[in-house]
Amino acid sequence: MLLWVVVSLVLDLVTVGITVGINVPANDRLKVAGDVDAIDVAAARAEFDEGRWTRWNLVRVVLSVVAFAALWDLVLAGRLW
Protein backbone atom coordinates (compact mmCIF):
# COMPACT_ATOMS: atom_id res chain seq x y z
CA MET A 1 0.00 0.00 0.00
CA LEU A 2 2.69 2.50 0.97
CA LEU A 3 4.46 1.90 -2.33
CA TRP A 4 1.44 3.10 -4.35
CA VAL A 5 1.01 6.15 -2.15
CA VAL A 6 4.68 7.04 -2.66
CA VAL A 7 4.44 6.41 -6.41
CA SER A 8 1.40 8.66 -6.60
CA LEU A 9 3.13 11.39 -4.60
CA VAL A 10 6.25 11.26 -6.79
CA LEU A 11 4.18 11.41 -9.98
CA ASP A 12 2.26 14.39 -8.63
CA LEU A 13 5.51 16.16 -7.73
CA VAL A 14 6.90 15.54 -11.22
CA THR A 15 3.65 16.92 -12.66
CA VAL A 16 4.00 20.07 -10.58
CA GLY A 17 7.64 20.37 -11.64
CA ILE A 18 6.69 20.18 -15.33
CA THR A 19 3.95 22.74 -14.78
CA VAL A 20 6.24 25.19 -13.00
CA GLY A 21 9.30 24.59 -15.16
CA ILE A 22 7.82 24.33 -18.65
CA ASN A 23 4.14 25.19 -19.03
CA VAL A 24 3.86 28.29 -16.85
CA PRO A 25 6.96 30.00 -18.33
CA ALA A 26 5.57 29.38 -21.82
CA ASN A 27 2.21 30.83 -20.78
CA ASP A 28 4.00 33.85 -19.30
CA ARG A 29 5.89 34.44 -22.58
CA LEU A 30 2.58 34.42 -24.41
CA LYS A 31 1.04 36.85 -21.92
CA VAL A 32 3.98 39.25 -22.27
CA ALA A 33 3.42 39.39 -26.04
CA GLY A 34 0.59 41.84 -25.38
CA ASP A 35 -2.96 42.45 -26.47
CA VAL A 36 -4.08 40.01 -29.14
CA ASP A 37 -5.40 42.87 -31.29
CA ALA A 38 -2.03 44.65 -31.31
CA ILE A 39 0.53 41.87 -31.81
CA ASP A 40 1.88 39.67 -34.56
CA VAL A 41 -0.02 36.51 -33.66
CA ALA A 42 2.18 34.24 -35.80
CA ALA A 43 5.33 35.52 -34.08
CA ALA A 44 3.74 35.14 -30.65
CA ARG A 45 2.73 31.55 -31.42
CA ALA A 46 6.23 30.75 -32.67
CA GLU A 47 7.73 32.19 -29.49
CA PHE A 48 5.21 30.22 -27.42
CA ASP A 49 6.22 26.92 -29.11
CA GLU A 50 2.80 25.36 -29.08
CA GLY A 51 4.10 21.89 -29.97
CA ARG A 52 6.43 21.78 -26.97
CA TRP A 53 3.70 23.03 -24.64
CA THR A 54 1.26 20.42 -25.97
CA ARG A 55 3.73 17.54 -25.59
CA TRP A 56 4.52 18.43 -21.99
CA ASN A 57 0.87 18.99 -21.23
CA LEU A 58 0.17 15.45 -22.45
CA VAL A 59 2.91 14.14 -20.16
CA ARG A 60 1.27 16.00 -17.25
CA VAL A 61 -2.11 14.47 -18.09
CA VAL A 62 -0.72 10.92 -18.27
CA LEU A 63 1.21 11.30 -15.01
CA SER A 64 -1.83 12.72 -13.25
CA VAL A 65 -4.08 9.91 -14.46
CA VAL A 66 -1.57 7.25 -13.38
CA ALA A 67 -1.14 8.91 -9.96
CA PHE A 68 -4.91 9.05 -9.50
CA ALA A 69 -5.33 5.44 -10.65
CA ALA A 70 -2.73 4.24 -8.14
CA LEU A 71 -4.65 5.80 -5.27
CA TRP A 72 -8.08 4.93 -6.65
CA ASP A 73 -7.07 1.26 -6.84
CA LEU A 74 -6.31 1.40 -3.11
CA VAL A 75 -9.70 3.01 -2.44
CA LEU A 76 -11.51 0.29 -4.40
CA ALA A 77 -9.55 -2.40 -2.59
CA GLY A 78 -10.63 -0.86 0.72
CA ARG A 79 -7.08 -0.13 1.81
CA LEU A 80 -7.36 3.65 1.73
CA TRP A 81 -10.13 5.41 3.62
Secondary structure, DSSP 8 states (H G I E B T S, - for coil): -HHHHHHHHHHHHHHHHHIIIIIHHHHHHHHHT--TTSS-HHHHHHHHTHHHHHHHHHHHHHHHHHHHHHHHHHHHTT---
